[in-house]
């Protein structure tokens, strides 16, 4: 009884914390979007230069360079003696361990049932927390772990790219037909995967708990366009008044295309955060009603109907509050646009109101 009350009020407290946190994130998201767009406007002033180093530029200039990536570094995963092809920018190793997993479901009468199944997981699952540990034991630790190997020197023509650009090169593709020098015959290899049997009998088609699956992906050198600052023969992040520019785009593009592409990306990211936090806010407000929904959960039919109404009300309140926070962000970060929109809405309301009055016949 007391445990149930405690969990209900914990849910209310958690809901309040989430509402505050989501409100802050929503508000700051508007600022981030505005500052990012202002920073991207600087691309109009960038100098488009050739990657062969023949263009005249000064240290500190904002430049745009297109060309083919290159690196002389040879990337090797020494654990399995895997060598990446020439001109590989990154080699990523993903390690999965075959383990037991536990899932549970609690019904309205607070009866909990547990289900166990074997899955491939990149993270170690602690079976000591299982409700039924016997017969569902997992390894205590992972012998092998994932890693990403990156070339030290990545160039674009005569220019060396700073890590702020290299970190964005994530066009991974499976490393098929790997250059392998594995001498351990207990390993089996298929395309970009290495399978390691824990008992020496299992196979990739029929694995056992404790087996490993290692997969490799690579980022190969290809044509890109970057926008950033120039410092000698290095391309580095460029600092604007509202943020840094270290832009990467695959393919050869001029500055107008690059600018629009990044503005569109910024818009998509902003809306993704808005929508995600909007639903999060609706869920958080719903938690505030948990004492009522838990009380009514024991009443058949009526409880479901009332709880459905409460969920709807919570969703509406949460959604309305999220929109208010977004509007506040607009007023703070882009007041001219926000005030113009408010004036426009008021003007429409006034015009509609006057039009309705004009249609009313005189007595």
Phi, psi and omega per residue, in radians:
X1 nan -0.927 -3.129
X2 -1.176 -0.596 3.117
X3 -1.125 -0.704 -3.131
X4 -1.122 -0.775 3.122
X5 -1.101 -0.714 -3.140
X6 -1.079 -0.738 -3.121
X7 -1.187 -0.607 3.122
X8 -1.124 -0.873 -3.108
X9 -1.251 -0.446 3.014
X10 -1.139 -0.650 3.094
X11 -1.122 -0.701 3.103
X12 -1.098 -0.794 3.134
X13 -1.094 -0.753 3.125
X14 -1.100 -0.675 3.113
X15 -1.088 -0.742 3.113
X16 -1.088 -0.761 3.124
X17 -1.088 -0.738 3.132
X18 -1.116 -0.690 3.136
X19 -1.085 -0.776 3.125
X20 -1.113 -0.826 -3.108
X21 -1.105 -0.814 -3.137
X22 -1.120 -0.619 3.116
X23 -1.107 -0.771 3.116
X24 -1.098 -0.795 -3.132
X25 -1.108 -0.724 3.124
X26 -1.090 -0.781 -3.131
X27 -1.094 -0.830 -3.113
X28 -1.208 -0.494 3.110
X29 -1.045 -0.658 3.111
X30 -1.141 -0.706 3.104
X31 -1.139 -0.730 3.118
X32 -1.068 -0.728 -3.132
X33 -1.122 -0.778 -3.127
X34 -1.132 -0.834 -3.119
X35 -1.124 -0.651 3.110
X36 -1.122 -0.759 -3.135
X37 -1.132 -0.716 3.108
X38 -1.078 -0.699 3.116
X39 -1.106 -0.718 -3.117
X40 -1.179 -0.420 3.105
X41 -1.084 -0.419 3.137
X42 -1.155 -0.298 -3.141
X43 -1.064 -0.473 3.103
X44 -1.018 -0.534 -3.097
X45 -1.606 -0.013 -3.089
X46 -1.202 2.647 3.107
X47 -1.693 2.104 3.097
X48 -1.451 2.079 -3.066
X49 -2.182 2.924 3.112
X50 -1.510 2.569 -3.129
X51 -1.345 -0.081 -3.114
X52 -1.491 -0.022 3.061
X53 1.456 0.159 -3.112
X54 -1.504 -0.227 -3.122
X55 -1.344 2.532 -3.135
X56 -1.537 1.957 3.086
X57 -2.389 2.775 3.119
X58 -1.917 2.629 3.074
X59 -0.969 2.349 3.137
X60 1.672 -0.175 3.118
X61 -1.215 2.611 2.990
X62 -1.518 2.132 -3.052
X63 -2.206 2.803 3.007
X64 -2.200 2.209 -3.099
X65 -2.260 2.382 3.074
X66 -2.131 2.619 3.104
X67 2.862 -2.961 -3.104
X68 -1.689 2.265 3.066
X69 -1.182 2.645 3.074
X70 -2.603 2.683 2.978
X71 -2.702 2.490 3.081
X72 -1.667 -0.102 -3.117
X73 -1.254 2.459 3.038
X74 -1.845 2.085 -3.077
X75 -1.619 2.296 -3.110
X76 -2.350 2.339 2.953
X77 -1.665 1.811 -3.023
X78 -1.217 -0.378 -3.133
X79 -1.032 -0.785 -3.134
X80 -2.021 0.163 3.125
X81 0.952 0.842 3.105
X82 -1.703 2.151 3.139
X83 -1.875 2.209 3.123
X84 -1.342 2.732 3.108
X85 -1.101 2.828 3.064
X86 -1.059 2.619 -3.136
X87 1.105 0.581 3.024
X88 -1.636 2.250 -3.113
X89 -1.482 -0.698 -3.125
X90 -2.476 2.560 3.027
X91 -2.218 2.051 -3.113
X92 -1.920 2.262 3.105
X93 -1.912 2.161 3.095
X94 -1.955 2.224 -3.096
X95 -1.999 2.219 3.077
X96 -2.093 2.483 3.130
X97 -2.032 2.332 3.138
X98 -1.407 2.100 -2.993
X99 -2.499 2.928 2.980
X100 -1.396 2.507 3.007
X101 -2.230 2.653 -3.131
X102 -2.105 2.363 3.013
X103 -2.280 2.671 -3.102
X104 -2.398 2.745 3.109
X105 -2.512 2.268 -3.126
X106 -1.967 2.236 -3.116
X107 -1.526 -3.083 -3.087
X108 -1.125 -0.386 3.128
X109 -1.581 0.156 3.126
X110 1.157 0.465 3.016
X111 -1.590 2.216 -3.078
X112 -1.886 2.281 3.057
X113 -1.981 2.515 -3.098
X114 -2.026 2.485 3.114
X115 -2.198 2.425 -3.122
X116 -2.150 2.335 3.065
X117 -2.594 2.797 -3.125
X118 -1.661 2.344 -3.124
X119 -2.453 2.797 2.952
X120 -1.480 2.220 3.133
X121 -2.367 2.428 3.094
X122 -1.381 -0.218 3.130
X123 -2.020 2.586 3.124
X124 -1.240 2.255 3.116
X125 -1.732 2.120 -3.092
X126 -1.409 1.823 -3.111
X127 -1.355 -0.155 3.121
X128 -1.226 -0.262 3.099
X129 -1.624 -0.033 -3.123
X130 -1.154 2.616 3.062
X131 -1.173 -0.681 3.080
X132 -2.070 1.712 -3.060
X133 -1.415 -0.630 -3.083
X134 -1.101 2.232 3.140
X135 1.462 -0.016 -3.141
X136 -2.279 0.670 -3.086
X137 -1.401 2.314 3.050
X138 -1.828 2.787 3.048
X139 -0.995 2.600 -3.101
X140 -1.326 -0.365 -3.114
X141 -2.707 2.813 3.079
X142 -1.679 2.140 -3.138
X143 -1.212 -0.700 -3.122
X144 -1.954 2.541 3.125
X145 -2.314 2.751 3.137
X146 -1.254 2.835 -3.124
X147 -2.847 2.783 3.048
X148 -2.223 2.202 -3.130
X149 -1.870 2.250 -3.037
X150 -2.136 2.417 3.079
X151 -1.091 2.463 -3.107
X152 -1.291 -0.722 -3.094
X153 -2.098 1.945 3.105
X154 -2.020 2.172 -3.049
X155 -2.038 2.695 3.038
X156 -2.234 1.648 -2.981
X157 1.180 -2.206 -3.132
X158 -1.545 -0.059 -3.065
X159 -1.725 2.465 3.073
X160 -1.702 2.306 -3.105
X161 -1.481 2.346 3.033
X162 -1.193 2.785 -3.112
X163 -1.070 -0.448 3.129
X164 -1.091 -0.394 3.071
X165 -1.613 -0.774 -3.115
X166 -1.059 -0.621 -3.131
X167 -1.102 -0.371 -3.132
X168 -1.560 -0.099 -3.140
X169 -1.448 1.574 -3.041
X170 -2.228 0.583 3.109
X171 -1.459 1.215 -3.045
X172 -1.293 2.492 3.033
X173 -2.389 2.606 3.141
X174 -0.982 2.392 3.085
X175 -1.525 1.603 -3.129
X176 -1.536 2.712 -3.127
X177 0.929 0.906 -3.077
X178 -1.058 2.587 3.051
X179 -1.477 1.631 -3.036
X180 -1.942 2.510 3.094
X181 -2.206 0.607 -3.099
X182 -1.208 2.212 -3.120
X183 -1.773 -0.257 -3.115
X184 -1.351 1.961 -3.062
X185 -1.306 -0.112 3.104
X186 -1.389 -0.181 3.085
X187 -1.523 2.502 2.996
X188 -2.064 2.518 -3.023
X189 -2.187 2.363 3.072
X190 -2.467 1.980 -3.099
X191 0.905 -1.941 -3.075
X192 -1.792 0.393 -3.094
X193 -2.137 2.514 2.993
X194 -2.066 2.204 3.123
X195 -1.893 2.290 3.133
X196 -2.125 2.052 -3.121
X197 -1.498 2.290 -3.135
X198 -1.287 -0.595 -3.108
X199 -1.832 0.007 3.131
X200 1.354 0.042 -3.096
X201 -2.093 -0.503 -3.085
X202 -1.248 2.844 -3.133
X203 -2.262 2.955 3.141
X204 -1.127 -0.493 3.099
X205 -1.381 -0.469 -3.132
X206 -2.380 1.305 -3.057
X207 -1.333 2.863 3.075
X208 -2.156 2.778 3.111
X209 -0.996 2.287 -3.118
X210 1.784 -0.135 3.111
X211 -1.330 2.672 3.129
X212 -2.037 2.553 3.023
X213 -2.250 2.047 -3.123
X214 -1.940 2.179 -3.126
X215 -2.087 2.558 -3.119
X216 -2.140 2.445 3.031
X217 -2.310 2.686 -3.121
X218 -2.309 2.678 2.949
X219 -1.927 1.974 -3.108
X220 -1.590 2.723 3.085
X221 -1.188 2.334 3.090
X222 -2.656 -3.096 -3.093
X223 -1.324 2.339 3.092
X224 -2.466 2.931 3.007
X225 -2.209 2.331 3.138
X226 -2.215 2.670 3.023
X227 -2.265 2.158 -3.119
X228 -2.985 -2.997 3.122
X229 -1.545 2.744 3.108
X230 -1.937 2.356 3.088
X231 -2.429 1.694 -3.047
X232 1.143 -2.090 3.105
X233 -1.810 0.341 -3.136
X234 -1.983 2.521 3.007
X235 -1.862 2.095 -3.031
X236 -2.169 3.076 3.082
X237 -1.137 2.495 3.139
X238 -1.897 2.213 -3.083
X239 -1.593 2.155 3.035
X240 -1.860 -3.122 3.140
X241 -1.199 -0.434 -3.059
X242 -2.063 0.160 3.126
X243 2.700 3.114 -3.115
X244 -1.729 2.666 3.064
X245 -2.047 2.068 3.032
X246 -2.538 1.289 -2.949
X247 -1.650 2.398 3.120
X248 -2.268 2.339 3.071
X249 -2.488 2.371 3.120
X250 -1.332 2.380 -3.127
X251 1.763 2.963 3.126
X252 -1.625 2.088 -3.072
X253 -2.439 2.609 3.037
X254 -1.496 3.053 -3.007
X255 -1.209 -0.515 3.123
X256 -1.147 -0.771 3.134
X257 -1.177 -0.756 3.139
X258 -1.073 -0.785 -3.131
X259 -1.055 -0.840 -3.112
X260 -1.123 -0.665 3.125
X261 -1.072 -0.754 -3.111
X262 -1.276 -0.590 3.071
X263 -1.146 -0.722 3.105
X264 -1.115 -0.706 3.101
X265 -1.078 -0.744 3.128
X266 -1.086 -0.708 3.129
X267 -1.137 -0.761 3.137
X268 -1.119 -0.740 3.131
X269 -1.100 -0.750 -3.132
X270 -1.064 -0.780 -3.138
X271 -1.216 -0.601 3.105
X272 -1.096 -0.741 3.108
X273 -1.167 -0.753 3.126
X274 -1.002 -0.873 -3.090
X275 -1.146 -0.759 3.136
X276 -1.064 -0.796 3.140
X277 -1.265 -0.481 3.070
X278 -1.075 -0.854 3.113
X279 -1.171 -0.614 3.084
X280 -1.101 -0.686 3.115
X281 -1.143 -0.717 3.121
X282 -1.084 -0.717 3.109
X283 -1.148 -0.735 -3.109
X284 -1.108 -0.742 3.104
X285 -1.120 -0.636 3.098
X286 -1.047 -0.573 3.121
X287 -1.148 -0.471 3.129
X288 -1.136 -0.425 3.142
X289 -1.630 0.115 -3.069
X290 -1.040 -0.593 3.088
X291 -1.061 -0.663 -3.130
X292 -1.267 -0.791 -3.098
X293 -1.134 -0.631 3.104
X294 -1.206 -0.615 3.127
X295 -1.183 -0.695 -3.093
X296 -1.451 -0.188 -3.076
X297 -1.093 -0.426 -3.098
X298 -1.457 -0.145 -3.122
X299 -1.661 1.961 -3.104
X300 -1.054 2.575 3.063
X301 1.059 -1.108 -3.119
X302 -1.031 -0.733 3.137
X303 -1.065 -0.739 3.132
X304 -1.119 -0.710 -3.131
X305 -1.143 -0.858 -3.121
X306 -1.124 -0.752 3.141
X307 -1.104 -0.607 3.079
X308 -1.121 -0.702 3.098
X309 -1.157 -0.704 3.128
X310 -1.124 -0.724 3.113
X311 -1.070 -0.700 3.120
X312 -1.130 -0.790 3.125
X313 -1.086 -0.763 3.113
X314 -1.061 -0.707 3.117
X315 -1.118 -0.740 3.140
X316 -1.125 -0.784 -3.139
X317 -1.112 -0.796 3.138
X318 -1.072 -0.772 3.136
X319 -1.127 -0.727 3.137
X320 -1.114 -0.727 3.137
X321 -1.145 -0.691 3.119
X322 -1.077 -0.726 3.132
X323 -1.142 -0.669 3.099
X324 -1.092 -0.756 3.134
X325 -1.114 -0.753 3.107
X326 -1.068 -0.749 3.120
X327 -1.083 -0.696 3.102
X328 -1.105 -0.680 3.088
X329 -1.093 -0.709 3.088
X330 -1.093 -0.784 -3.139
X331 -1.062 -0.617 -3.094
X332 -1.396 -0.806 -3.009
X333 -1.593 -0.484 3.078
X334 -2.462 1.223 -3.043
X335 -1.072 -0.644 -3.103
X336 -1.061 -0.841 3.141
X337 -1.140 -0.766 -3.102
X338 -1.101 -0.802 -3.134
X339 -1.150 -0.663 3.104
X340 -1.075 -0.714 3.125
X341 -1.174 -0.692 3.124
X342 -1.111 -0.794 3.113
X343 -1.053 -0.722 3.130
X344 -1.091 -0.766 3.133
X345 -1.114 -0.769 3.126
X346 -1.082 -0.721 -3.139
X347 -1.089 -0.717 3.115
X348 -1.106 -0.760 3.140
X349 -1.072 -0.759 3.141
X350 -1.112 -0.786 -3.131
X351 -1.102 -0.747 3.114
X352 -1.111 -0.728 -3.138
X353 -1.097 -0.749 3.130
X354 -1.171 -0.661 3.135
X355 -1.109 -0.671 3.132
X356 -1.175 -0.698 3.128
X357 -1.148 -0.632 -3.129
X358 -1.154 -0.482 -3.130
X359 -1.420 -0.268 -3.126
X360 -1.295 2.089 -3.102
X361 -1.162 2.483 3.130
X362 -1.232 2.526 3.138
X363 -1.375 nan nan
